[in-house]
Amino acid sequence: MIRLVFCLGFLASQFISAEDLSAGNVRPNATTAVVSTRPEYWTVSAVGHTAELLTLFSRLEKEGEAGQKDMPVVSLLRDTLGDTTRENDRIFYVWLLPSASRSLPQKLLAGVPFFYWRIGRGPETVSSRDLHPLLDLNTPQRPVMSEVRRSLLQWTAFDPLTMPIRASSRMYHSNSSDDERLKLEEAITYLRSAPTAEADSAMPTAQQLNTVIARLELRKQFLGGLFNEKAASHYGMESQFEAERVRSRNWELLRQCAEKTGLYFESVSLGTQKDQYGLLWFPQRAARPSSGTSLKPIWKLLNITDPWVDQRMKKSTSSYWRPRSDEGGYEKDPAEEGTTTYVPLALYSLNYPKFPLLLVNFRDELQVRRHEVTQRTINEVTAGVIGISHFTNWYYYAGSMLYNLIWSRHGIAVDQAARLDCYSQFRAQLASDTSLYAPLRQALLKQSDRLLVNPLGVSVDRKATLASAHLAEIQNAAADDGKLVKRLNEERRGELATFGEGRAAQMLESTAHMATFGRYTHRVSANQLALSTLDRERRVLYRLDFLDSLVKEGTQPEVAYNATKIEQSVSDLNTLLSEVTSSRVRERAAATLDRLKSLSRDAGVQTQCAVALISLHEAPAAVRAESTPAIASSPRAAGHPVRTAESLK
């Protein structure tokens, strides 16, 4: 009985809805940084006096047209500490604006087994609950602990109960996880096409955007929050290279399939993302090409039936979608007698890891949806109804993995996570695209809503309204005494407390935070919050990261960077470290400087490294000040000779 009460209480806590949208107007202190040649641009507004809210907008009207407002898509909270220096800036929060917390009816339907429909168009209002960001970059390890806690609760509390409770809890967990993954991929899609600070210094830098994208990508992984900053940046670069390689391979594969089957291949670009989709057209009144081999494997790879034996294709009236052979556009008027016309056959995503993924089949509009419903039904029957576990029934999942591996090599898209990513990219890019032919775009918008079988989904036409309301809610909380400023100060206190800590200590603190349901958070006291200390610590980490990037490859650093810049960075780091007491940070700096000294061939860089290494072996200024406060400000008075580069030379 106690276990049942606890489970019901946990489920009820997931369904609690926050208060409605607060009344108030959008703050007027927004300065816009616009790149007129791109369909996306940033705006900057103040958060208190020491931070900024960066909002990415997507243009919803073509050049020269007016009447439709631009849609805000992503907001970033950048802590500037009140100055204009970018090296001590840090991005804390990421919000996906065309989204809102789901309503209570949606959450209830998400827990109903075998229910794969969305009632209505999604949430209608935005509440104060939506101030919670999609991603908190200051504590990326907390979602990992939250997922571990939720999985343990499922295995130990819900699974041993009756079948309805087990099936409902697993269904809700699956729908909420899929909905979060769709949001993460949608935010990544918007940020990949965002302009960077090379065009305007007020925009986020390319490095900052890459870090945010890498963290969003890692958030989709079970243990992705445990990656440190270096590993996250490396993962982000590798994922971009891999995505480009997959896209190029799928583009060529789809083109070859179209050439062998006599279809017309058109590369489709949505928004600023070029050549991420492929559209196959069927040529009416054309003769079927002769082939000496069977084309069944190709039709299976394309996931469609042979259109040459389908009599409907010859009678299709979609001639106004046919591409012009001379101009590459579209025509609405019927074609002349005897000329070849083209009708749309299928649209594919080129971002799926294995092969082109079918998104829309114009002959069978429900084909993709039926496939999704079938896959989810199988998963719900095995895990929710029968109760097959990864631990006690490991042999079933081993056989399932082998089965999926075999079918994936035969052109079946069995990777549900990768399919969801492709669906999210398609919906986000299609909603913000203005270049596609209008009748074709309307047909694709209708099909994009059918791709999702999650009751927590949001209709595409509702996103613009939610985005404006969501941005207004965030900006209203950005006043000097608003909730956002208070949260920012709490994040700063937590950053000061974790400076110099290892990964094990951070995981222990996150575990304590989750075990106490968020009541305990490791922070310094409010009277210990000093922006000058935070500024020094961020500058130290910034220079350490720069020097680490120089010695990472093991080559002479002067080849890639100017020796004067390297020398100045070492000198600045030496000055900043004089007041740093963290042994872990000082040990990291000593290892980096020693490695840099051995790799460099410049006398000035070697001398500065030697000076810094000697200073690191002395007690920090803060420690000396505690023992002899009257003379701590003077190295000569303290009995320590002033070591400079000139004196050592």
SULBEL-V347787 format. One record per residue. N is the residue number from 0. PSI is psi as a letter, one per 40 degrees, with the letter a starting at -180 (none if undefined). Layout:
n->N psi->PSI
n->N psi->PSI
This chain:
n->0 psi->d
n->1 psi->d
n->2 psi->d
n->3 psi->d
n->4 psi->d
n->5 psi->d
n->6 psi->d
n->7 psi->d
n->8 psi->d
n->9 psi->d
n->10 psi->d
n->11 psi->d
n->12 psi->d
n->13 psi->d
n->14 psi->e
n->15 psi->h
n->16 psi->i
n->17 psi->i
n->18 psi->i
n->19 psi->i
n->20 psi->h
n->21 psi->i
n->22 psi->i
n->23 psi->i
n->24 psi->i
n->25 psi->h
n->26 psi->h
n->27 psi->e
n->28 psi->f
n->29 psi->h
n->30 psi->h
n->31 psi->h
n->32 psi->h
n->33 psi->h
n->34 psi->h
n->35 psi->d
n->36 psi->e
n->37 psi->i
n->38 psi->e
n->39 psi->i
n->40 psi->i
n->41 psi->i
n->42 psi->i
n->43 psi->h
n->44 psi->i
n->45 psi->i
n->46 psi->h
n->47 psi->b
n->48 psi->e
n->49 psi->e
n->50 psi->i
n->51 psi->i
n->52 psi->h
n->53 psi->h
n->54 psi->h
n->55 psi->h
n->56 psi->i
n->57 psi->h
n->58 psi->h
n->59 psi->e
n->60 psi->i
n->61 psi->i
n->62 psi->h
n->63 psi->e
n->64 psi->i
n->65 psi->i
n->66 psi->e
n->67 psi->h
n->68 psi->i
n->69 psi->i
n->70 psi->h
n->71 psi->h
n->72 psi->d
n->73 psi->h
n->74 psi->i
n->75 psi->h
n->76 psi->h
n->77 psi->h
n->78 psi->h
n->79 psi->e
n->80 psi->e
n->81 psi->e
n->82 psi->a
n->83 psi->e
n->84 psi->h
n->85 psi->e
n->86 psi->e
n->87 psi->e
n->88 psi->i
n->89 psi->h
n->90 psi->h
n->91 psi->d
n->92 psi->i
n->93 psi->h
n->94 psi->h
n->95 psi->h
n->96 psi->d
n->97 psi->f
n->98 psi->i
n->99 psi->i
n->100 psi->h
n->101 psi->i
n->102 psi->i
n->103 psi->d
n->104 psi->d
n->105 psi->d
n->106 psi->d
n->107 psi->d
n->108 psi->d
n->109 psi->e
n->110 psi->e
n->111 psi->h
n->112 psi->i
n->113 psi->f
n->114 psi->h
n->115 psi->f
n->116 psi->i
n->117 psi->h
n->118 psi->h
n->119 psi->a
n->120 psi->e
n->121 psi->a
n->122 psi->i
n->123 psi->d
n->124 psi->i
n->125 psi->h
n->126 psi->i
n->127 psi->e
n->128 psi->d
n->129 psi->e
n->130 psi->e
n->131 psi->h
n->132 psi->i
n->133 psi->d
n->134 psi->h
n->135 psi->h
n->136 psi->e
n->137 psi->d
n->138 psi->g
n->139 psi->e
n->140 psi->e
n->141 psi->d
n->142 psi->d
n->143 psi->d
n->144 psi->d
n->145 psi->d
n->146 psi->d
n->147 psi->d
n->148 psi->d
n->149 psi->d
n->150 psi->d
n->151 psi->d
n->152 psi->d
n->153 psi->d
n->154 psi->d
n->155 psi->d
n->156 psi->d
n->157 psi->d
n->158 psi->d
n->159 psi->e
n->160 psi->a
n->161 psi->i
n->162 psi->d
n->163 psi->d
n->164 psi->d
n->165 psi->d
n->166 psi->d
n->167 psi->d
n->168 psi->d
n->169 psi->d
n->170 psi->d
n->171 psi->d
n->172 psi->d
n->173 psi->d
n->174 psi->d
n->175 psi->d
n->176 psi->d
n->177 psi->d
n->178 psi->d
n->179 psi->d
n->180 psi->d
n->181 psi->d
n->182 psi->d
n->183 psi->d
n->184 psi->d
n->185 psi->d
n->186 psi->d
n->187 psi->d
n->188 psi->d
n->189 psi->d
n->190 psi->d
n->191 psi->d
n->192 psi->e
n->193 psi->i
n->194 psi->i
n->195 psi->a
n->196 psi->e
n->197 psi->d
n->198 psi->d
n->199 psi->h
n->200 psi->e
n->201 psi->e
n->202 psi->i
n->203 psi->i
n->204 psi->i
n->205 psi->d
n->206 psi->d
n->207 psi->d
n->208 psi->d
n->209 psi->d
n->210 psi->d
n->211 psi->d
n->212 psi->d
n->213 psi->d
n->214 psi->d
n->215 psi->d
n->216 psi->d
n->217 psi->d
n->218 psi->d
n->219 psi->e
n->220 psi->i
n->221 psi->d
n->222 psi->f
n->223 psi->d
n->224 psi->e
n->225 psi->e
n->226 psi->h
n->227 psi->a
n->228 psi->d
n->229 psi->d
n->230 psi->d
n->231 psi->d
n->232 psi->d
n->233 psi->d
n->234 psi->d
n->235 psi->d
n->236 psi->d
n->237 psi->d
n->238 psi->d
n->239 psi->d
n->240 psi->d
n->241 psi->d
n->242 psi->d
n->243 psi->d
n->244 psi->d
n->245 psi->d
n->246 psi->d
n->247 psi->d
n->248 psi->d
n->249 psi->d
n->250 psi->d
n->251 psi->d
n->252 psi->d
n->253 psi->d
n->254 psi->d
n->255 psi->d
n->256 psi->d
n->257 psi->d
n->258 psi->d
n->259 psi->d
n->260 psi->e
n->261 psi->e
n->262 psi->i
n->263 psi->h
n->264 psi->h
n->265 psi->h
n->266 psi->h
n->267 psi->h
n->268 psi->h
n->269 psi->h
n->270 psi->b
n->271 psi->e
n->272 psi->h
n->273 psi->h
n->274 psi->f
n->275 psi->e
n->276 psi->i
n->277 psi->h
n->278 psi->h
n->279 psi->h
n->280 psi->i
n->281 psi->h
n->282 psi->h
n->283 psi->i
n->284 psi->f
n->285 psi->i
n->286 psi->i
n->287 psi->h
n->288 psi->i
n->289 psi->i
n->290 psi->h
n->291 psi->e
n->292 psi->i
n->293 psi->h
n->294 psi->e
n->295 psi->d
n->296 psi->d
n->297 psi->d
n->298 psi->d
n->299 psi->d
n->300 psi->d
n->301 psi->e
n->302 psi->f
n->303 psi->i
n->304 psi->i
n->305 psi->h
n->306 psi->e
n->307 psi->d
n->308 psi->e
n->309 psi->h
n->310 psi->d
n->311 psi->d
n->312 psi->d
n->313 psi->e
n->314 psi->e
n->315 psi->i
n->316 psi->e
n->317 psi->f
n->318 psi->e
n->319 psi->e
n->320 psi->e
n->321 psi->h
n->322 psi->i
n->323 psi->h
n->324 psi->d
n->325 psi->d
n->326 psi->e
n->327 psi->e
n->328 psi->a
n->329 psi->i
n->330 psi->i
n->331 psi->d
n->332 psi->i
n->333 psi->i
n->334 psi->i
n->335 psi->i
n->336 psi->h
n->337 psi->e
n->338 psi->i
n->339 psi->h
n->340 psi->i
n->341 psi->h
n->342 psi->i
n->343 psi->h
n->344 psi->d
n->345 psi->i
n->346 psi->h
n->347 psi->i
n->348 psi->h
n->349 psi->e
n->350 psi->e
n->351 psi->h
n->352 psi->d
n->353 psi->d
n->354 psi->i
n->355 psi->h
n->356 psi->h
n->357 psi->h
n->358 psi->d
n->359 psi->h
n->360 psi->h
n->361 psi->e
n->362 psi->d
n->363 psi->g
n->364 psi->e
n->365 psi->e
n->366 psi->d
n->367 psi->d
n->368 psi->d
n->369 psi->d
n->370 psi->d
n->371 psi->d
n->372 psi->d
n->373 psi->d
n->374 psi->d
n->375 psi->d
n->376 psi->d
n->377 psi->d
n->378 psi->d
n->379 psi->d
n->380 psi->d
n->381 psi->d
n->382 psi->d
n->383 psi->d
n->384 psi->d
n->385 psi->d
n->386 psi->f
n->387 psi->h
n->388 psi->i
n->389 psi->d
n->390 psi->d
n->391 psi->d
n->392 psi->f
n->393 psi->d
n->394 psi->d
n->395 psi->d
n->396 psi->d
n->397 psi->d
n->398 psi->d
n->399 psi->d
n->400 psi->d
n->401 psi->d
n->402 psi->d
n->403 psi->d
n->404 psi->d
n->405 psi->d
n->406 psi->d
n->407 psi->d
n->408 psi->e
n->409 psi->e
n->410 psi->e
n->411 psi->h
n->412 psi->g
n->413 psi->e
n->414 psi->h
n->415 psi->d
n->416 psi->d
n->417 psi->d
n->418 psi->d
n->419 psi->d
n->420 psi->d
n->421 psi->d
n->422 psi->d
n->423 psi->d
n->424 psi->d
n->425 psi->d
n->426 psi->d
n->427 psi->d
n->428 psi->d
n->429 psi->d
n->430 psi->d
n->431 psi->e
n->432 psi->i
n->433 psi->e
n->434 psi->e
n->435 psi->i
n->436 psi->h
n->437 psi->d
n->438 psi->d
n->439 psi->d
n->440 psi->d
n->441 psi->d
n->442 psi->d
n->443 psi->d
n->444 psi->d
n->445 psi->d
n->446 psi->d
n->447 psi->d
n->448 psi->d
n->449 psi->e
n->450 psi->d
n->451 psi->h
n->452 psi->f
n->453 psi->h
n->454 psi->e
n->455 psi->e
n->456 psi->i
n->457 psi->h
n->458 psi->i
n->459 psi->d
n->460 psi->e
n->461 psi->e
n->462 psi->d
n->463 psi->d
n->464 psi->d
n->465 psi->d
n->466 psi->d
n->467 psi->d
n->468 psi->d
n->469 psi->d
n->470 psi->d
n->471 psi->d
n->472 psi->d
n->473 psi->d
n->474 psi->d
n->475 psi->d
n->476 psi->e
n->477 psi->e
n->478 psi->i
n->479 psi->d
n->480 psi->f
n->481 psi->i
n->482 psi->d
n->483 psi->d
n->484 psi->d
n->485 psi->d
n->486 psi->d
n->487 psi->d
n->488 psi->d
n->489 psi->d
n->490 psi->d
n->491 psi->d
n->492 psi->d
n->493 psi->d
n->494 psi->d
n->495 psi->d
n->496 psi->d
n->497 psi->e
n->498 psi->h
n->499 psi->e
n->500 psi->i
n->501 psi->i
n->502 psi->d
n->503 psi->d
n->504 psi->d
n->505 psi->d
n->506 psi->d
n->507 psi->d
n->508 psi->d
n->509 psi->d
n->510 psi->d
n->511 psi->d
n->512 psi->d
n->513 psi->d
n->514 psi->d
n->515 psi->e
n->516 psi->f
n->517 psi->e
n->518 psi->d
n->519 psi->h
n->520 psi->h
n->521 psi->h
n->522 psi->i
n->523 psi->i
n->524 psi->i
n->525 psi->d
n->526 psi->e
n->527 psi->e
n->528 psi->h
n->529 psi->h
n->530 psi->d
n->531 psi->d
n->532 psi->d
n->533 psi->d
n->534 psi->d
n->535 psi->d
n->536 psi->d
n->537 psi->d
n->538 psi->d
n->539 psi->d
n->540 psi->d
n->541 psi->d
n->542 psi->d
n->543 psi->d
n->544 psi->d
n->545 psi->d
n->546 psi->d
n->547 psi->d
n->548 psi->d
n->549 psi->d
n->550 psi->e
n->551 psi->d
n->552 psi->e
n->553 psi->f
n->554 psi->i
n->555 psi->h
n->556 psi->d
n->557 psi->e
n->558 psi->d
n->559 psi->d
n->560 psi->i
n->561 psi->h
n->562 psi->d
n->563 psi->d
n->564 psi->d
n->565 psi->d
n->566 psi->d
n->567 psi->d
n->568 psi->d
n->569 psi->d
n->570 psi->d
n->571 psi->d
n->572 psi->d
n->573 psi->d
n->574 psi->d
n->575 psi->d
n->576 psi->e
n->577 psi->e
n->578 psi->e
n->579 psi->h
n->580 psi->e
n->581 psi->h
n->582 psi->d
n->583 psi->d
n->584 psi->d
n->585 psi->d
n->586 psi->d
n->587 psi->d
n->588 psi->d
n->589 psi->d
n->590 psi->d
n->591 psi->d
n->592 psi->d
n->593 psi->d
n->594 psi->d
n->595 psi->d
n->596 psi->d
n->597 psi->d
n->598 psi->d
n->599 psi->i
n->600 psi->e
n->601 psi->h
n->602 psi->d
n->603 psi->d
n->604 psi->d
n->605 psi->d
n->606 psi->d
n->607 psi->d
n->608 psi->d
n->609 psi->d
n->610 psi->d
n->611 psi->d
n->612 psi->d
n->613 psi->d
n->614 psi->d
n->615 psi->d
n->616 psi->e
n->617 psi->i
n->618 psi->i
n->619 psi->i
n->620 psi->d
n->621 psi->d
n->622 psi->d
n->623 psi->d
n->624 psi->d
n->625 psi->d
n->626 psi->d
n->627 psi->g
n->628 psi->d
n->629 psi->d
n->630 psi->e
n->631 psi->d
n->632 psi->e
n->633 psi->h
n->634 psi->d
n->635 psi->d
n->636 psi->d
n->637 psi->e
n->638 psi->e
n->639 psi->h
n->640 psi->i
n->641 psi->h
n->642 psi->h
n->643 psi->i
n->644 psi->d
n->645 psi->d
n->646 psi->d
n->647 psi->d
n->648 psi->none
